[in-house]
Amino acid sequence: MTDVCTQGLDTGFVGLGYAKVAFLGIVQGITELLPISSTAHMRIVPAVLGWQDPGSAFSAAMQLAALAAVISYFWSDVRDVVFGSLSAISRRDFGDRHFRLAISIVLATVPIVIAGLALSGVLNACNSPLRGLTVIGLACIAMAILLALAEIFASHKLLLRQASILDALLVGVAQVGALIPGVSRSGSTLTAAMGLGFARPEAARLSFLLGLPAIALAGLKELWELHKVHLDAHGWSILAVGLVVASISAFFAIWGLMRVLERFSAWPFVIYRGLLGVVLLIGVATGWLT
């Protein structure tokens, strides 16, 4: 199927209609916050079903659904960071752990903002080479290997309150990898946090909290881009359906992820990512997926 472009922006989701976008919203919401790559699923699911590729604009705008899910699930953490850091500023207590975490979140966002602006002309362009299934498949396999290494060699002991600014910066640098489709923002940051020695659930909390500004900026930027190309009311209503459905599914995805990490390990995601990457590469090689 051909891509749908609006002044150079990939807006394939508009042609899918409400029901298909709602279904893809469920897929997007689940895979956005699990370390298994939402982009990979947004390419393979429509391809298997014979649907139009919803486009990178859809995936980017769906970040706002992930934002709503993360804030609601980790509300106590978000509240403590916001109000705790404001209280620390009023007391001029710059050693306060909430203030240090707030600074860490800001600093961790800088690398992906710089990289995102530098690559913006490529990331959301129609027929972007970065959205090729071969690239996505290789990225899935590479991240499966890195996550496996983190599982095997990391200590899994540190708690969120022990996170340093350097830890945050390193996770922020890892977050840049999420600009490559197939890497996964949650996958890259979770892998980095685990590699630094954080306990699995604590690594997930750190990953999500540090990613909040990046998630918000990516989603809002894409809404602005869609506004600039004058997406019509029909297109906005279809996108709204996707956002609502994705936010609900994303909340349950976080719940599931935390249960798996608390009771088991990240190995189920390692295996799934590896198999997904292999399936994508085989699909491309055999012509099953294009």
N, C-alpha and C positions, 0 to 999 in steps of 0.2 A: 504494500500500500504506500501511497505517497504521503509525504509530510504536508501539514497545513501551515502556511506561513502568513503572518499578518505583519507587514512592513519589516520582514526579516526575523520576527519572533515566532518561535514554534508554538502554535496554539491548537494542536491536534485534538485536544480534549473537547473543544466546542462541538465538533462533528459527531461525537460519541453519544450525546444525549444524556438525559438524567439517569436512567436506570444503569447504563454501563459505567458512567462516572461514579455513581453511588457504589457499585461493586468494586471499582478500582480504588475508591476512597477507603474501603475496608482493607484492601490489600496494602495500599500506601500507608495507612495508619498503623497497621501491624508491623510492616517491614521497616518503616522509618525509624522506629525506636528500638528494634531488635538489631543486633549486630550482624545482619544478613544482607544488607544492601537493598534499599527500596528501589533504586534506579534499575537494578538487575531485574527485579520483579515487574517494574513498570514497562520494561521492554519485552520480557519473556511471556508474561500473562496475556497481553493483547496479541502478541504474535501467535501464540498457541490457539487463541480463540478466534483469530482472523480479524481482529479489530484494528482500527487506526491507532497508531502510536499516540498516546495523549500528549506527548511532547515534554520538553524540559521545563517549560513555563508552569505546567500543571504540578510537576514534582516540587519545584521551588516554592510555589504558592502554598502547597500543602504543609510547608514548614510551620505555618501558623497553627495548623491543627495539632502538630507535635508540641508547639509552644504551650497551647492551652492544656494539653494532657500533662506535660511535665510540671507546669505550675500547680495544677490542681492536685497531682499525686504527691509532689514534694512541697506542698504548701507550707508546712511547718518550717522546713529548711529555708525556703524562699523568704518567708516572713521574718525569720531570725536574722538572715543576712541583711535584709533591707532595713528593718527597724533597729537591729543591733548595731549596724554600722553607722546609722544616723545618730543613735545615742552616743556611740563612741566619738563621733566627730564633735558633738555638742560638749562632750567632756574633755575633748582633745586627748583621748586615750587611743593613740594610733597603734598601740600594741594589742588592742582588743582583737580576739580571734575572728569575730564577725567582720570587723573592718578589714583585717588581713585577707579574709576569704573574698570580700567584695572587690578589693584591689586585684586579687588573683584572677577573679572572673573577668575583670576589665582587661588585664594584661594578656590573658589567654585568648582574648578575642582579636587582638591586634594582628597576629600573623594571618588569620584567614580573611580578615577584612582587606589587607594589602593584596594577598594573592587573589582574592575574589574580584577585586577591582581590576587587577592586571589581566585576568583571564575572562572578564565579563563578555568580551566580544566573541569568544569562542564557546563558552559554556552553554549559552541558551540560543545559539544560532541554529537556524534550520539546517538539517543534515550535518550537525556537528560530528566531526570524527571521533570525539570523546565518547559519544553515545553508541559507538559501534559495539556489536555483541562480542567481538573478539576481545576488545579492550576490557569490557565488563567481565567477561569470563576469566581473563588473566588476573584482573584485580581481585576477583572473588577467591581464586586459588592462592594468590599471594597473601591476602589477609587471613585466610584460613591457616596458613603456615605460621604467620606471625602470632596469631592468637594461640595456636598450639604451643609455640615456644614460650609464650607468657604463662600458660597453664603449667608447663613442665618445670620451668626454671625460677619463676617468681616465688617470693616468700609468702604472699597472701596474708600479711599480718597488719599492715598500717591501717589506721582509722582516718576518717575524713578530717577530724580536728587536728591531725598531725601533718596535714598537707602544707607544704611550704610554697612560697612564690615560685621557686625554681620548678617544683613539681607541676604547678599550674602552667608555667610557660612551656614545659616539655609536652604536656598534654595539648596545649594550644597549638604547638607546632605540628603535632600528630594530626590535629583536626584539619589542617590544610589538605591532607591527603584525601579528605572526603570530597574535595572538588573533582576528583577523578571518579566518574561513575563506576560503581561496583565496589569501591572501597568501603563506603558506609561511614557516616559521621560517628554514629554510636559505636561502630566496630573499631574505628581507628582510635578513638579516645578511650574506650574501654580497654583495648589492648595496651595502650600506653600506660594507663593508670595501673593495670594489673602488673605490667612489666616493671613499674616503679616500686612494687611491693605492697600495694593496697589490697586488702581483703576483697573478695569478689563483689559482695553487695556494696561495700564502701567505694570501690572503683566505679561501679555503676552510678552511685550518687554523685561522685565527683565529676564523672563524665557528663551527666545531665545538667548539673548546676553550672559547670564551666561553659557548657554549650548554649545556655539560654540566650545570651546576646546575639550569638551567631545565628541561631535559629530564627530569632525575631527579625534581625536585619535582613536575612535571606528572604523571608516571607514578605516583609514589607517592601523590599526592593522590587520583588517580582510583581506585587500588586501595582506598584508605581509604573513599572514597565508596561503592564497590561493597560493601565490607564492612559499612558502616552500613545499607545497604538489604537486607542479608542475602541476597546472591546465593548461590544454592544450589550444591552440589558439581558438578552438571552444568554450570552456567554457568561456574564457575571452570575446569573441565577444558577447555571450549571456548575460553576466553580463553587458557589455557596453550598450546594448540595454535597459536593465532594468534601468540602471543609468540615461540615457538620458530622458527616458519617466518619470521616477520618479521625476527627478528634475523639470520638467515642471509642473507636477501635484502638487508637493509640494508647488511651488510658489503660485498657485491659492488656495491651501488649507490655506496658511497663510493669503491671502487676505480675504478669506471667514471667517476665525476665527476672524480676527480683526473687520470685519463688524458686526459679531454677538455680540462680546463683547462690541463694542462701542454703538450699538443700543438696545441690549437686555440684556442678562446675560449668565451665563454658564449653566443654567438649561437644555437647549436642549442636552448638552453633558452629564449631570448627568443622564437624562432619558435614553438616548441612551446606555450609558455604563451599567446602571443597567439592561436594557432589554437584552443587549448582553450577559452579565454574566449569566442571568437566562436561556437564550436560550442554551448557551454552557453546563450548568449543566444538563438541561433537555435532551439535545442531547446525552450526555454521559450516563445518567441514562437509557435512552430508547434504547441505542445502535445505534441511528441514526448517531451519530458522534463517531469516534474511533480514 
